[in-house]
């Protein structure tokens, strides 16, 4: 059998609603239990959102922010740790 959404090989059914799921349709897996997107969000109480695609400049900015800085932790004489630049 095939998934109705992606036309891929069927892996199993959603434990909650019974929808047929392929590997791409599985939103949550707990042991042998599989859940579709709709049921997983209802059970968790959260809603998934799609993240916007980043452009090259946004990605470069993010990489620069993640570069190590020249800051280092230093412990004072009284036992407090602070960041020295």
Beta strands, then each sheet from edge to edge (+ up, - down):
strand 1: 12-13
strand 2: 20-21
strand 3: 28-30
strand 4: 33-35
strand 5: 72-75
strand 6: 81-84
sheet 1: 1+ 2-
sheet 2: 3+ 4-
sheet 3: 5+ 6-
end
